């Protein structure tokens, strides 16, 4: 599960430049189903971007070749 979360976060990092990206549980995009939010630098647990909810922080740019290694 942790590897999956890291992989999804890395993919969101490459796709998200300005806008926030959300990871939902289930197949619908209800705001009550948001599991994680990525704003380009931080990954938050839950649907709010409180500093206490930060679970990962990215510093710099993740190179695309990193995904080939995974």
VMD Tcl script that builds the backbone (N, CA, C; Angstrom):
set m [mol new atoms 210]
animate dup $m
set s [atomselect $m all]
$s set {name element resname resid chain x y z} {
  {N N UNK 1 A 0.830 -1.197 0.000}
  {CA C UNK 1 A 0.000 0.000 0.000}
  {C C UNK 1 A 0.870 1.255 0.000}
  {N N UNK 2 A 1.952 1.230 0.780}
  {CA C UNK 2 A 2.822 2.398 0.855}
  {C C UNK 2 A 3.505 2.650 -0.483}
  {N N UNK 3 A 3.936 1.572 -1.167}
  {CA C UNK 3 A 4.565 1.739 -2.475}
  {C C UNK 3 A 3.578 2.284 -3.489}
  {N N UNK 4 A 2.327 1.842 -3.401}
  {CA C UNK 4 A 1.296 2.341 -4.299}
  {C C UNK 4 A 1.056 3.827 -4.063}
  {N N UNK 5 A 0.995 4.232 -2.809}
  {CA C UNK 5 A 0.802 5.643 -2.478}
  {C C UNK 5 A 1.958 6.483 -3.009}
  {N N UNK 6 A 3.169 6.001 -2.854}
  {CA C UNK 6 A 4.333 6.741 -3.352}
  {C C UNK 6 A 4.291 6.838 -4.869}
  {N N UNK 7 A 3.944 5.751 -5.544}
  {CA C UNK 7 A 3.869 5.755 -6.999}
  {C C UNK 7 A 2.795 6.722 -7.495}
  {N N UNK 8 A 1.624 6.687 -6.887}
  {CA C UNK 8 A 0.548 7.596 -7.283}
  {C C UNK 8 A 0.964 9.039 -7.032}
  {N N UNK 9 A 1.616 9.287 -5.924}
  {CA C UNK 9 A 2.073 10.632 -5.600}
  {C C UNK 9 A 3.096 11.115 -6.614}
  {N N UNK 10 A 4.006 10.239 -7.010}
  {CA C UNK 10 A 5.010 10.614 -8.005}
  {C C UNK 10 A 4.356 10.915 -9.352}
  {N N UNK 11 A 3.373 10.128 -9.724}
  {CA C UNK 11 A 2.674 10.385 -10.977}
  {C C UNK 11 A 1.918 11.709 -10.921}
  {N N UNK 12 A 1.309 11.980 -9.794}
  {CA C UNK 12 A 0.616 13.256 -9.636}
  {C C UNK 12 A 1.601 14.414 -9.691}
  {N N UNK 13 A 2.803 14.191 -9.201}
  {CA C UNK 13 A 3.817 15.244 -9.213}
  {C C UNK 13 A 4.196 15.626 -10.633}
  {N N UNK 14 A 4.239 14.662 -11.522}
  {CA C UNK 14 A 4.597 14.975 -12.898}
  {C C UNK 14 A 3.440 15.584 -13.662}
  {N N UNK 15 A 2.225 15.280 -13.279}
  {CA C UNK 15 A 1.063 15.793 -13.989}
  {C C UNK 15 A 0.576 17.131 -13.453}
  {N N UNK 16 A 0.876 17.407 -12.210}
  {CA C UNK 16 A 0.356 18.606 -11.574}
  {C C UNK 16 A 1.413 19.700 -11.564}
  {N N UNK 17 A 1.082 20.832 -12.166}
  {CA C UNK 17 A 2.009 21.947 -12.165}
  {C C UNK 17 A 1.475 23.058 -11.273}
  {N N UNK 18 A 0.248 23.445 -11.489}
  {CA C UNK 18 A -0.324 24.547 -10.728}
  {C C UNK 18 A -1.516 24.092 -9.890}
  {N N UNK 19 A -2.420 23.359 -10.496}
  {CA C UNK 19 A -3.668 22.979 -9.835}
  {C C UNK 19 A -3.445 21.843 -8.838}
  {N N UNK 20 A -4.343 21.735 -7.905}
  {CA C UNK 20 A -4.296 20.635 -6.950}
  {C C UNK 20 A -4.817 19.369 -7.604}
  {N N UNK 21 A -4.220 18.251 -7.224}
  {CA C UNK 21 A -4.682 16.955 -7.702}
  {C C UNK 21 A -5.259 16.195 -6.528}
  {N N UNK 22 A -6.321 15.449 -6.789}
  {CA C UNK 22 A -7.003 14.694 -5.749}
  {C C UNK 22 A -6.972 13.216 -6.076}
  {N N UNK 23 A -6.876 12.394 -5.056}
  {CA C UNK 23 A -6.997 10.951 -5.189}
  {C C UNK 23 A -8.244 10.549 -4.411}
  {N N UNK 24 A -9.220 9.994 -5.137}
  {CA C UNK 24 A -10.508 9.643 -4.548}
  {C C UNK 24 A -10.584 8.142 -4.283}
  {N N UNK 25 A -11.388 7.753 -3.302}
  {CA C UNK 25 A -11.696 6.335 -3.141}
  {C C UNK 25 A -12.988 6.069 -3.893}
  {N N UNK 26 A -13.029 4.963 -4.581}
  {CA C UNK 26 A -14.200 4.672 -5.393}
  {C C UNK 26 A -14.078 5.268 -6.780}
  {N N UNK 27 A -15.136 5.162 -7.550}
  {CA C UNK 27 A -15.058 5.624 -8.924}
  {C C UNK 27 A -15.697 6.977 -9.170}
  {N N UNK 28 A -16.219 7.595 -8.145}
  {CA C UNK 28 A -16.837 8.902 -8.301}
  {C C UNK 28 A -15.987 9.972 -7.636}
  {N N UNK 29 A -16.127 11.200 -8.095}
  {CA C UNK 29 A -15.309 12.294 -7.590}
  {C C UNK 29 A -16.086 13.168 -6.604}
  {N N UNK 30 A -16.650 12.533 -5.596}
  {CA C UNK 30 A -17.329 13.277 -4.536}
  {C C UNK 30 A -16.290 13.867 -3.591}
  {N N UNK 31 A -16.523 15.089 -3.151}
  {CA C UNK 31 A -15.550 15.720 -2.257}
  {C C UNK 31 A -15.429 14.971 -0.932}
  {N N UNK 32 A -16.448 14.229 -0.550}
  {CA C UNK 32 A -16.377 13.458 0.700}
  {C C UNK 32 A -15.516 12.206 0.539}
  {N N UNK 33 A -15.164 11.846 -0.702}
  {CA C UNK 33 A -14.358 10.651 -0.964}
  {C C UNK 33 A -12.892 10.956 -1.232}
  {N N UNK 34 A -12.443 12.178 -1.010}
  {CA C UNK 34 A -11.042 12.532 -1.247}
  {C C UNK 34 A -10.173 11.872 -0.180}
  {N N UNK 35 A -9.180 11.101 -0.638}
  {CA C UNK 35 A -8.249 10.448 0.279}
  {C C UNK 35 A -6.973 11.277 0.459}
  {N N UNK 36 A -6.434 11.807 -0.660}
  {CA C UNK 36 A -5.189 12.570 -0.633}
  {C C UNK 36 A -5.282 13.753 -1.579}
  {N N UNK 37 A -4.559 14.822 -1.249}
  {CA C UNK 37 A -4.464 16.010 -2.100}
  {C C UNK 37 A -2.986 16.300 -2.317}
  {N N UNK 38 A -2.636 16.607 -3.557}
  {CA C UNK 38 A -1.273 17.009 -3.874}
  {C C UNK 38 A -1.321 18.392 -4.494}
  {N N UNK 39 A -0.590 19.343 -3.925}
  {CA C UNK 39 A -0.625 20.726 -4.415}
  {C C UNK 39 A 0.634 21.127 -5.177}
  {N N UNK 40 A 1.447 20.166 -5.538}
  {CA C UNK 40 A 2.676 20.466 -6.254}
  {C C UNK 40 A 3.906 20.378 -5.363}
  {N N UNK 41 A 3.734 20.480 -4.065}
  {CA C UNK 41 A 4.848 20.371 -3.125}
  {C C UNK 41 A 4.535 19.408 -1.981}
  {N N UNK 42 A 3.323 19.446 -1.469}
  {CA C UNK 42 A 2.951 18.631 -0.318}
  {C C UNK 42 A 1.847 17.646 -0.684}
  {N N UNK 43 A 1.864 16.489 -0.020}
  {CA C UNK 43 A 0.768 15.527 -0.098}
  {C C UNK 43 A 0.061 15.572 1.243}
  {N N UNK 44 A -1.233 15.824 1.197}
  {CA C UNK 44 A -2.041 15.926 2.404}
  {C C UNK 44 A -2.948 14.720 2.512}
  {N N UNK 45 A -3.165 14.256 3.733}
  {CA C UNK 45 A -4.115 13.171 3.973}
  {C C UNK 45 A -5.469 13.797 4.272}
  {N N UNK 46 A -6.478 13.340 3.541}
  {CA C UNK 46 A -7.820 13.889 3.730}
  {C C UNK 46 A -8.131 14.943 2.693}
  {N N UNK 47 A -9.217 15.667 2.906}
  {CA C UNK 47 A -9.657 16.618 1.890}
  {C C UNK 47 A -9.321 18.063 2.188}
  {N N UNK 48 A -8.576 18.318 3.257}
  {CA C UNK 48 A -8.199 19.685 3.602}
  {C C UNK 48 A -6.678 19.831 3.565}
  {N N UNK 49 A -6.212 21.033 3.281}
  {CA C UNK 49 A -4.773 21.284 3.179}
  {C C UNK 49 A -4.245 21.950 4.448}
  {N N UNK 50 A -4.481 21.311 5.571}
  {CA C UNK 50 A -3.940 21.798 6.836}
  {C C UNK 50 A -2.490 21.355 6.969}
  {N N UNK 51 A -1.661 22.171 7.573}
  {CA C UNK 51 A -0.255 21.793 7.739}
  {C C UNK 51 A -0.102 20.549 8.608}
  {N N UNK 52 A -1.037 20.290 9.464}
  {CA C UNK 52 A -0.958 19.098 10.315}
  {C C UNK 52 A -1.280 17.820 9.541}
  {N N UNK 53 A -1.841 17.953 8.329}
  {CA C UNK 53 A -2.207 16.796 7.514}
  {C C UNK 53 A -1.167 16.445 6.452}
  {N N UNK 54 A -0.016 17.130 6.440}
  {CA C UNK 54 A 1.021 16.858 5.450}
  {C C UNK 54 A 1.670 15.513 5.769}
  {N N UNK 55 A 1.723 14.617 4.748}
  {CA C UNK 55 A 2.370 13.326 4.955}
  {C C UNK 55 A 3.650 13.178 4.132}
  {N N UNK 56 A 3.764 13.923 3.014}
  {CA C UNK 56 A 4.988 13.935 2.207}
  {C C UNK 56 A 5.244 15.350 1.712}
  {N N UNK 57 A 6.525 15.701 1.585}
  {CA C UNK 57 A 6.931 16.984 1.022}
  {C C UNK 57 A 7.978 16.723 -0.044}
  {N N UNK 58 A 7.796 17.342 -1.215}
  {CA C UNK 58 A 8.750 17.209 -2.307}
  {C C UNK 58 A 9.541 18.495 -2.425}
  {N N UNK 59 A 10.845 18.356 -2.535}
  {CA C UNK 59 A 11.725 19.499 -2.670}
  {C C UNK 59 A 12.429 19.394 -4.011}
  {N N UNK 60 A 12.084 20.245 -4.929}
  {CA C UNK 60 A 12.706 20.201 -6.247}
  {C C UNK 60 A 11.819 19.496 -7.247}
  {N N UNK 61 A 12.430 19.129 -8.370}
  {CA C UNK 61 A 11.708 18.494 -9.463}
  {C C UNK 61 A 12.080 17.018 -9.511}
  {N N UNK 62 A 11.093 16.180 -9.681}
  {CA C UNK 62 A 11.323 14.741 -9.779}
  {C C UNK 62 A 11.609 14.414 -11.242}
  {N N UNK 63 A 12.779 13.865 -11.553}
  {CA C UNK 63 A 13.097 13.564 -12.952}
  {C C UNK 63 A 12.223 12.440 -13.494}
  {N N UNK 64 A 11.884 12.523 -14.780}
  {CA C UNK 64 A 11.024 11.523 -15.401}
  {C C UNK 64 A 11.677 10.149 -15.393}
  {N N UNK 65 A 12.998 10.061 -15.499}
  {CA C UNK 65 A 13.680 8.762 -15.534}
  {C C UNK 65 A 13.506 8.005 -14.209}
  {N N UNK 66 A 13.100 8.695 -13.146}
  {CA C UNK 66 A 12.845 8.047 -11.867}
  {C C UNK 66 A 11.757 6.996 -12.004}
  {N N UNK 67 A 10.751 7.258 -12.846}
  {CA C UNK 67 A 9.635 6.340 -13.013}
  {C C UNK 67 A 10.034 5.083 -13.766}
  {N N UNK 68 A 11.040 5.177 -14.603}
  {CA C UNK 68 A 11.522 4.009 -15.332}
  {C C UNK 68 A 12.132 3.026 -14.354}
  {N N UNK 69 A 12.777 3.521 -13.312}
  {CA C UNK 69 A 13.399 2.673 -12.294}
  {C C UNK 69 A 12.347 1.922 -11.504}
  {N N UNK 70 A 11.213 2.589 -11.214}
  {CA C UNK 70 A 10.143 1.938 -10.451}
  {C C UNK 70 A 9.540 0.819 -11.258}
}
mol reanalyze $m
mol bondsrecalc $m
mol representation Tube
mol addrep $m
